[in-house]
Amino acid sequence: MYRLTQNQISSELAGETVILNHAAGMYYGLNEVGTFVWDLLKQSPMSFDDLKEHVMANFEVDEQTCTNDLQQLLNDLAHEKLVETI
């Protein structure tokens, strides 16, 4: 399960999300798909499979590409301490 950390604030701007990590003082940006995933995690923690299912239902992407890209996104967000596993 993945959830957002408490060390951040985010805002949507022109269909993309801008995130500020309080602890690091760094800004990050997410594209349309990243924003979609971020919005899902703002609602409640979700498993990788549930996130993947939602992305595949809302975007034209094959399963392998979705799996790879979603894993990379979640790894990047976790590395920057914006999401965590529970």
DRENTI-809184 format. One record per residue: x, y, z of N, C-alpha, C, O, CB in turn; residue number from 1; chain. Coordinates in Angstrom, 3 decimals. Atoms other than C-alpha are relative to their C-alpha. Last residue first. Glycine has a CB too. Layout:
<pts>
+----------+----------+----------+----------+----------+----------+----------+----------+----------+----------+----------+----------+----------+----------+----------+-----+----+
|     n.px |     n.py |     n.pz |    ca.px |    ca.py |    ca.pz |     c.px |     c.py |     c.pz |     o.px |     o.py |     o.pz |    cb.px |    cb.py |    cb.pz |   i | ch |
+----------+----------+----------+----------+----------+----------+----------+----------+----------+----------+----------+----------+----------+----------+----------+-----+----+
|        X |        Y |        Z |        X |        Y |        Z |        X |        Y |        Z |        X |        Y |        Z |        X |        Y |        Z | NUM |  A |
...
+----------+----------+----------+----------+----------+----------+----------+----------+----------+----------+----------+----------+----------+----------+----------+-----+----+
</pts>
This chain:
<pts>
+----------+----------+----------+----------+----------+----------+----------+----------+----------+----------+----------+----------+----------+----------+----------+-----+----+
|     n.px |     n.py |     n.pz |    ca.px |    ca.py |    ca.pz |     c.px |     c.py |     c.pz |     o.px |     o.py |     o.pz |    cb.px |    cb.py |    cb.pz |   i | ch |
+----------+----------+----------+----------+----------+----------+----------+----------+----------+----------+----------+----------+----------+----------+----------+-----+----+
|    0.527 |    0.355 |   -1.326 |    2.543 |    1.000 |    4.634 |   -0.425 |   -1.457 |    0.009 |   -0.896 |   -1.957 |    1.030 |   -1.195 |    0.911 |    0.389 |  86 |  A |
|    0.745 |    1.255 |   -0.013 |    4.671 |    2.259 |    1.786 |   -0.431 |   -0.300 |    1.426 |    0.268 |    0.005 |    2.393 |    0.852 |   -1.167 |   -0.578 |  85 |  A |
|   -0.619 |    1.056 |   -0.790 |    5.649 |    5.907 |    1.611 |   -0.852 |   -1.254 |   -0.095 |   -2.044 |   -1.188 |   -0.395 |    0.175 |    0.436 |    1.477 |  84 |  A |
|    0.898 |    1.116 |   -0.305 |    4.996 |    8.824 |   -0.708 |    0.783 |   -1.012 |    0.828 |    2.014 |   -1.024 |    0.832 |   -0.576 |   -0.658 |   -1.313 |  83 |  A |
|    1.321 |   -0.571 |    0.252 |    6.644 |   12.258 |   -0.989 |   -1.095 |   -1.047 |    0.160 |   -2.242 |   -0.706 |    0.447 |   -0.058 |    0.605 |   -1.400 |  82 |  A |
|    0.772 |    0.003 |   -1.248 |    9.934 |   11.148 |    0.555 |   -1.337 |    0.730 |   -0.132 |   -1.775 |    1.434 |    0.778 |    0.815 |    0.634 |    1.111 |  81 |  A |
|    0.072 |   -1.408 |   -0.404 |   11.965 |   12.072 |   -2.561 |   -0.838 |    0.194 |    1.265 |   -1.097 |    1.323 |    1.683 |   -0.580 |    0.838 |   -1.134 |  80 |  A |
|   -1.380 |   -0.473 |   -0.171 |   12.944 |    8.409 |   -2.971 |    0.026 |    1.449 |    0.491 |    0.881 |    1.823 |    1.294 |    0.779 |   -0.124 |   -1.326 |  79 |  A |
|   -0.476 |    0.551 |   -1.271 |    9.299 |    7.435 |   -2.410 |    1.421 |    0.478 |    0.292 |    1.744 |    0.819 |    1.430 |   -0.051 |   -1.542 |   -0.025 |  78 |  A |
|    0.698 |   -0.714 |   -1.074 |    8.141 |    9.769 |   -5.188 |    0.453 |   -0.491 |    1.372 |    0.593 |    0.306 |    2.299 |   -1.520 |   -0.171 |   -0.143 |  77 |  A |
|   -0.502 |   -1.377 |   -0.036 |   10.795 |    8.400 |   -7.560 |   -0.638 |    0.784 |    1.144 |    0.053 |    1.494 |    1.875 |   -0.271 |    0.706 |   -1.340 |  76 |  A |
|   -1.379 |    0.046 |   -0.506 |    9.934 |    4.785 |   -6.698 |    0.579 |    1.401 |    0.121 |    1.218 |    1.726 |    1.122 |    0.886 |   -0.858 |   -0.920 |  75 |  A |
|    0.081 |    0.244 |   -1.441 |    6.217 |    5.520 |   -7.143 |    1.382 |   -0.090 |    0.631 |    1.578 |    0.387 |    1.749 |   -0.779 |   -1.282 |    0.277 |  74 |  A |
|    0.579 |   -1.167 |   -0.671 |    6.813 |    7.090 |  -10.554 |   -0.015 |   -0.194 |    1.506 |    0.428 |    0.685 |    2.246 |   -1.420 |    0.264 |   -0.509 |  73 |  A |
|   -1.010 |   -1.059 |    0.022 |    9.141 |    4.284 |  -11.684 |   -0.501 |    1.249 |    0.720 |    0.234 |    1.852 |    1.502 |    0.384 |    0.342 |   -1.445 |  72 |  A |
|   -1.034 |    0.373 |   -0.968 |    6.648 |    1.625 |  -10.577 |    1.086 |    1.066 |    0.069 |    1.560 |    1.401 |    1.155 |    0.617 |   -1.359 |   -0.365 |  71 |  A |
|    0.551 |   -0.219 |   -1.337 |    3.864 |    3.450 |  -12.413 |    1.021 |   -0.353 |    1.071 |    1.149 |    0.357 |    2.067 |   -1.277 |   -0.825 |    0.198 |  70 |  A |
|    0.062 |   -1.440 |   -0.265 |    5.945 |    3.681 |  -15.587 |   -0.526 |    0.300 |    1.399 |   -0.025 |    1.201 |    2.072 |   -0.878 |    0.687 |   -1.036 |  69 |  A |
|   -1.344 |   -0.589 |   -0.069 |    6.924 |    0.005 |  -15.596 |   -0.047 |    1.466 |    0.400 |    0.690 |    1.897 |    1.288 |    0.711 |   -0.144 |   -1.341 |  68 |  A |
|   -0.716 |    0.570 |   -1.148 |    3.459 |   -1.339 |  -14.752 |    1.359 |    0.664 |    0.172 |    1.711 |    1.089 |    1.273 |    0.174 |   -1.519 |   -0.170 |  67 |  A |
|    0.615 |   -0.541 |   -1.211 |    1.723 |    1.003 |  -17.195 |    0.740 |   -0.485 |    1.244 |    1.048 |    0.304 |    2.138 |   -1.485 |   -0.398 |    0.075 |  66 |  A |
|   -0.428 |   -1.399 |   -0.101 |    4.149 |    0.093 |  -19.968 |   -0.550 |    0.630 |    1.265 |    0.165 |    1.347 |    1.966 |   -0.454 |    0.801 |   -1.233 |  65 |  A |
|   -1.431 |   -0.008 |   -0.324 |    3.580 |   -3.608 |  -19.309 |    0.528 |    1.426 |    0.157 |    1.271 |    1.720 |    1.094 |    0.795 |   -0.734 |   -1.088 |  64 |  A |
|   -0.263 |    0.402 |   -1.385 |   -0.219 |   -3.251 |  -19.121 |    1.476 |    0.080 |    0.368 |    1.808 |    0.549 |    1.457 |   -0.497 |   -1.406 |    0.229 |  63 |  A |
|   -0.027 |    1.453 |   -0.158 |   -0.679 |   -1.282 |  -22.320 |    0.482 |   -0.349 |    1.406 |    1.094 |    0.471 |    2.091 |    0.914 |   -0.660 |   -1.074 |  62 |  A |
|   -1.351 |    0.490 |   -0.264 |   -1.661 |    2.369 |  -22.092 |   -0.069 |   -1.518 |    0.134 |   -1.023 |   -2.060 |    0.692 |    0.609 |    0.659 |    1.294 |  61 |  A |
|   -0.338 |    1.020 |    0.997 |   -4.662 |    4.394 |  -23.182 |    1.455 |   -0.402 |    0.178 |    2.369 |    0.296 |   -0.260 |   -0.255 |    0.518 |   -1.449 |  60 |  A |
|   -0.979 |   -0.424 |    1.002 |   -5.546 |    6.215 |  -19.975 |    0.246 |   -1.145 |   -0.974 |    0.163 |   -2.316 |   -0.603 |    1.332 |    0.447 |    0.672 |  59 |  A |
|    0.182 |   -1.406 |    0.347 |   -8.492 |    6.044 |  -17.549 |    0.951 |    0.525 |   -1.067 |    0.765 |    1.635 |   -1.566 |    0.151 |    0.820 |    1.214 |  58 |  A |
|    1.403 |   -0.272 |    0.328 |   -9.048 |    2.313 |  -16.995 |   -0.207 |    1.423 |   -0.513 |   -1.206 |    1.706 |   -1.175 |   -0.876 |   -0.235 |    1.221 |  57 |  A |
|    0.327 |    0.692 |    1.252 |   -5.312 |    1.557 |  -17.196 |   -1.440 |    0.261 |   -0.432 |   -1.738 |    0.261 |   -1.626 |    0.228 |   -1.503 |    0.151 |  56 |  A |
|   -0.722 |   -0.645 |    1.105 |   -4.560 |    4.209 |  -14.576 |   -0.393 |   -0.645 |   -1.325 |   -0.664 |    0.057 |   -2.299 |    1.535 |   -0.095 |    0.213 |  55 |  A |
|    0.595 |   -1.319 |    0.248 |   -7.275 |    2.926 |  -12.225 |    0.670 |    0.701 |   -1.180 |   -0.009 |    1.291 |   -2.020 |    0.106 |    0.876 |    1.255 |  54 |  A |
|    1.334 |    0.222 |    0.564 |   -6.105 |   -0.692 |  -12.535 |   -0.682 |    1.323 |   -0.342 |   -1.294 |    1.455 |   -1.401 |   -0.868 |   -0.801 |    0.981 |  53 |  A |
|   -0.180 |    0.413 |    1.397 |   -2.493 |    0.337 |  -11.961 |   -1.349 |   -0.189 |   -0.688 |   -1.529 |    0.232 |   -1.830 |    0.820 |   -1.303 |   -0.078 |  52 |  A |
|   -0.432 |   -1.184 |    0.741 |   -3.414 |    2.203 |   -8.769 |    0.123 |   -0.325 |   -1.487 |   -0.336 |    0.440 |   -2.335 |    1.344 |    0.527 |    0.550 |  51 |  A |
|    1.165 |   -0.888 |    0.108 |   -5.365 |   -0.812 |   -7.527 |    0.346 |    1.267 |   -0.776 |   -0.437 |    1.725 |   -1.609 |   -0.527 |    0.368 |    1.397 |  50 |  A |
|    0.945 |    0.576 |    0.963 |   -2.457 |   -3.150 |   -8.332 |   -1.244 |    0.866 |   -0.174 |   -1.748 |    1.004 |   -1.289 |   -0.409 |   -1.398 |    0.441 |  49 |  A |
|   -0.526 |   -0.178 |    1.348 |    0.058 |   -0.908 |   -6.578 |   -1.003 |   -0.492 |   -1.031 |   -1.258 |    0.182 |   -2.029 |    1.336 |   -0.737 |   -0.160 |  48 |  A |
|   -1.000 |    0.984 |    0.411 |   -2.082 |   -0.837 |   -3.462 |    0.479 |    0.321 |   -1.415 |   -0.168 |    1.062 |   -2.155 |   -0.579 |   -1.442 |    0.070 |  47 |  A |
|    0.393 |    0.981 |    1.014 |   -3.860 |    2.293 |   -2.354 |    1.149 |   -0.953 |   -0.285 |    2.322 |   -0.613 |   -0.134 |   -0.444 |    0.702 |   -1.297 |  46 |  A |
|   -1.090 |    0.891 |    0.405 |   -3.820 |    4.722 |    0.570 |   -0.516 |   -1.039 |   -0.991 |   -1.672 |   -1.458 |   -0.923 |    0.627 |   -0.696 |    1.234 |  45 |  A |
|   -0.260 |    1.081 |   -0.962 |   -6.758 |    7.138 |    0.517 |    1.212 |   -0.803 |   -0.464 |    1.565 |   -0.770 |   -1.643 |   -1.250 |   -0.930 |    0.156 |  44 |  A |
|    1.275 |    0.498 |   -0.506 |   -8.135 |   10.220 |   -1.265 |    0.196 |   -1.074 |    1.067 |   -0.478 |   -1.060 |    2.098 |   -0.836 |   -0.554 |   -1.145 |  43 |  A |
|    0.530 |   -1.019 |   -0.912 |   -4.799 |   12.011 |   -1.687 |   -1.304 |   -0.474 |    0.631 |   -1.617 |   -0.098 |    1.761 |   -0.223 |    1.332 |   -0.745 |  42 |  A |
|   -0.648 |    0.183 |   -1.296 |   -3.417 |    8.764 |   -3.139 |   -0.421 |    1.062 |    1.010 |   -0.356 |    0.823 |    2.215 |    1.506 |    0.021 |   -0.166 |  41 |  A |
|    0.498 |    1.246 |   -0.597 |   -5.939 |    8.889 |   -5.977 |    0.580 |   -0.197 |    1.396 |   -0.136 |   -0.573 |    2.323 |    0.349 |   -1.208 |   -0.893 |  40 |  A |
|    1.367 |   -0.256 |   -0.460 |   -5.090 |   12.547 |   -6.624 |   -0.625 |   -1.247 |    0.619 |   -1.352 |   -1.148 |    1.608 |   -0.866 |    0.495 |   -1.159 |  39 |  A |
|   -0.101 |   -0.819 |   -1.207 |   -1.376 |   11.697 |   -6.814 |   -1.391 |    0.254 |    0.588 |   -1.589 |    0.140 |    1.798 |    0.706 |    1.342 |   -0.311 |  38 |  A |
|   -0.432 |    0.904 |   -1.071 |   -2.082 |    8.931 |   -9.342 |    0.058 |    0.750 |    1.326 |   -0.396 |    0.234 |    2.347 |    1.380 |   -0.622 |   -0.328 |  37 |  A |
|    1.100 |    0.944 |   -0.212 |   -4.050 |   11.335 |  -11.577 |    0.333 |   -0.944 |    1.158 |   -0.502 |   -1.163 |    2.036 |   -0.284 |   -0.807 |   -1.293 |  36 |  A |
|    1.027 |   -0.730 |   -0.744 |   -1.381 |   14.022 |  -11.153 |   -1.179 |   -0.911 |    0.316 |   -1.728 |   -0.856 |    1.416 |   -0.475 |    1.229 |   -0.794 |  35 |  A |
|   -0.501 |   -0.130 |   -1.366 |    1.281 |   11.541 |  -12.253 |   -0.996 |    0.716 |    0.893 |   -1.184 |    0.340 |    2.050 |    1.324 |    0.740 |    0.009 |  34 |  A |
|    0.163 |    1.324 |   -0.606 |   -0.844 |   10.750 |  -15.306 |    0.495 |    0.012 |    1.444 |   -0.144 |   -0.563 |    2.326 |    0.759 |   -1.071 |   -0.816 |  33 |  A |
|    1.415 |    0.362 |   -0.119 |   -1.231 |   14.429 |  -16.205 |   -0.211 |   -1.353 |    0.686 |   -1.064 |   -1.474 |    1.566 |   -0.638 |   -0.026 |   -1.373 |  32 |  A |
|    0.782 |   -0.145 |    1.224 |    2.386 |   15.404 |  -15.496 |   -1.434 |   -0.482 |    0.235 |   -1.828 |   -0.730 |    1.375 |    0.655 |   -0.788 |   -1.164 |  31 |  A |
|    0.548 |    1.237 |    0.556 |    3.852 |   15.807 |  -12.025 |   -0.802 |    0.312 |   -1.248 |   -1.514 |    1.314 |   -1.304 |   -0.877 |   -0.733 |    1.036 |  30 |  A |
|    1.152 |   -0.117 |    0.886 |    6.133 |   18.572 |  -10.778 |   -0.422 |   -1.355 |   -0.533 |    0.412 |   -2.223 |   -0.794 |    0.310 |    0.938 |   -1.154 |  29 |  A |
|    0.071 |    1.065 |    0.995 |    8.500 |   18.725 |   -7.820 |   -1.245 |    0.210 |   -0.844 |   -2.221 |    0.802 |   -0.382 |   -0.014 |   -1.406 |    0.672 |  28 |  A |
|    1.241 |    0.092 |    0.764 |    9.587 |   21.555 |   -5.549 |    0.109 |   -1.119 |   -1.022 |    1.182 |   -1.386 |   -1.563 |   -0.321 |    1.341 |   -0.696 |  27 |  A |
|   -0.064 |    0.212 |    1.447 |   12.343 |   21.218 |   -2.949 |   -1.398 |   -0.071 |   -0.596 |   -2.338 |   -0.555 |    0.034 |    0.779 |   -1.285 |   -0.324 |  26 |  A |
|    0.115 |   -1.312 |    0.621 |   12.672 |   22.613 |    0.573 |    0.047 |   -0.064 |   -1.514 |    0.476 |    0.887 |   -2.167 |    1.091 |    0.898 |    0.498 |  25 |  A |
|   -1.104 |   -0.226 |    0.932 |   13.950 |   19.222 |    1.711 |   -0.014 |    1.399 |   -0.601 |    0.996 |    1.859 |   -1.132 |   -0.045 |   -1.023 |   -1.106 |  24 |  A |
|   -1.276 |    0.361 |   -0.609 |   11.807 |   18.903 |    4.834 |    1.178 |    0.342 |   -0.900 |    2.204 |    0.827 |   -0.423 |    0.019 |   -1.478 |    0.330 |  23 |  A |
|   -0.392 |   -0.914 |   -1.080 |    8.829 |   20.796 |    3.460 |    1.414 |   -0.272 |    0.502 |    2.220 |    0.647 |    0.646 |   -0.982 |   -0.108 |    1.158 |  22 |  A |
|   -0.447 |    0.828 |   -1.113 |    8.621 |   18.835 |    0.184 |    0.528 |    0.951 |    1.066 |    1.562 |    1.591 |    0.874 |    1.101 |   -1.050 |   -0.446 |  21 |  A |
|   -1.102 |   -0.532 |   -0.800 |    6.664 |   21.115 |   -2.121 |    0.283 |   -0.980 |    1.123 |   -0.604 |   -1.301 |    1.914 |   -0.332 |    1.421 |    0.563 |  20 |  A |
|   -0.125 |    0.504 |   -1.367 |    4.536 |   19.489 |   -4.821 |    1.202 |    0.663 |    0.659 |    2.266 |    0.782 |    0.051 |    0.144 |   -1.555 |    0.019 |  19 |  A |
|   -1.261 |   -0.494 |   -0.536 |    3.281 |   20.985 |   -8.096 |    0.027 |   -0.392 |    1.474 |   -0.936 |   -0.153 |    2.203 |    0.155 |    1.569 |   -0.197 |  18 |  A |
|   -0.116 |   -0.196 |   -1.438 |    0.555 |   19.016 |   -9.841 |    1.402 |    0.474 |    0.341 |    2.394 |   -0.049 |   -0.166 |   -0.334 |   -1.297 |    0.761 |  17 |  A |
|   -1.165 |    0.661 |   -0.571 |   -0.384 |   19.291 |  -13.505 |    0.051 |    0.309 |    1.491 |   -0.601 |    1.241 |    1.961 |    1.310 |    0.452 |   -0.711 |  16 |  A |
|    0.053 |    1.433 |    0.236 |   -3.680 |   20.058 |  -15.200 |    1.196 |   -0.779 |    0.499 |    1.264 |   -1.994 |    0.315 |   -0.153 |   -0.245 |   -1.427 |  15 |  A |
|    0.100 |    0.300 |    1.437 |   -2.998 |   23.793 |  -15.477 |    0.073 |   -1.498 |   -0.290 |    0.754 |   -1.920 |   -1.226 |    1.106 |    0.717 |   -0.759 |  14 |  A |
|   -0.159 |   -1.186 |    0.822 |   -1.915 |   24.107 |  -11.826 |    0.009 |   -0.433 |   -1.459 |    0.916 |   -1.144 |   -1.890 |    1.301 |    0.775 |    0.368 |  13 |  A |
|    0.153 |    0.281 |    1.421 |   -2.825 |   21.623 |   -9.122 |    0.028 |    1.314 |   -0.767 |   -0.581 |    2.304 |   -0.363 |   -1.316 |   -0.777 |   -0.281 |  12 |  A |
|    1.014 |   -0.828 |    0.632 |   -1.406 |   22.246 |   -5.673 |   -0.056 |   -0.356 |   -1.476 |    0.967 |   -0.636 |   -2.099 |    0.298 |    1.514 |    0.201 |  11 |  A |
|    0.082 |    0.036 |    1.458 |    0.610 |   20.128 |   -3.302 |   -1.120 |    0.894 |   -0.479 |   -2.053 |    1.214 |    0.258 |   -0.211 |   -1.432 |   -0.503 |  10 |  A |
|    1.257 |   -0.627 |    0.390 |    1.899 |   20.176 |    0.247 |   -0.015 |    0.012 |   -1.523 |    1.036 |    0.043 |   -2.164 |   -0.153 |    1.462 |    0.606 |   9 |  A |
|    0.204 |   -0.666 |    1.277 |    4.526 |   17.840 |    1.564 |   -1.325 |    0.743 |   -0.037 |   -2.258 |    0.447 |    0.710 |    0.063 |   -1.004 |   -1.131 |   8 |  A |
|   -1.035 |   -1.013 |    0.224 |    6.160 |   16.308 |    4.627 |   -0.220 |    0.832 |   -1.247 |    0.725 |    1.457 |   -1.730 |    1.333 |   -0.656 |   -0.085 |   7 |  A |
|    0.449 |   -1.248 |   -0.612 |    3.025 |   14.413 |    5.777 |    0.950 |    1.163 |   -0.294 |    0.648 |    2.306 |    0.048 |   -0.140 |   -0.182 |    1.503 |   6 |  A |
|   -0.625 |   -0.333 |   -1.277 |    3.702 |   11.532 |    3.416 |   -0.570 |    1.312 |    0.525 |   -1.304 |    2.008 |   -0.176 |    1.539 |    0.096 |   -0.147 |   5 |  A |
|   -0.781 |   -1.231 |    0.008 |    1.287 |   10.377 |    0.738 |    0.621 |    0.207 |    1.368 |    0.046 |   -0.187 |    2.382 |   -0.874 |    1.213 |   -0.392 |   4 |  A |
|    0.724 |   -1.178 |   -0.459 |    0.185 |    6.758 |    0.839 |    0.923 |    1.211 |   -0.090 |    2.145 |    1.076 |   -0.153 |   -0.525 |   -0.195 |    1.454 |   3 |  A |
|   -0.705 |   -1.274 |    0.082 |    1.161 |    3.497 |   -0.824 |   -0.890 |    1.102 |    0.560 |   -2.112 |    1.069 |    0.416 |    0.413 |    0.314 |   -1.463 |   2 |  A |
|    0.844 |   -1.179 |    0.000 |    0.000 |    0.000 |    0.000 |    0.888 |    1.241 |    0.000 |    1.928 |    1.287 |    0.658 |   -0.960 |   -0.001 |    1.221 |   1 |  A |
+----------+----------+----------+----------+----------+----------+----------+----------+----------+----------+----------+----------+----------+----------+----------+-----+----+
</pts>
